[in-house]
């Protein structure tokens, strides 16, 4: 399942974080990072998915 989340996080970072954490603070942080720059959103999403 983590492989699927990682693939989703590369294409749609907030969705990857949502699948891992739900609508918590990490989701909203990722939305902001993705809006500011796509790459920071991807890095944050991968970090959230891999650390669990």
C-alpha positions, 0 to 999 in steps of 0.5 A, a space after each residue: 500500500 505504501 508504494 501506491 501512496 508514494 506514486 499518488 504523492 508524486 502526482 498529487 501530493 495532498 492526496 497522498 498525505 490525505 490517504 496517510 494522515 486524513 484532514 489533519 495539520 499535515 494535509 493543510 501544510 502540504 496543500 500550502 507547500 504544493 501551492 507555493 511550489 510543486 516540488 516542496 509539496 512532493 518532498 513533504 508528502 514523501 516524508 510523511 508517507 515514508 516516516 510512518 
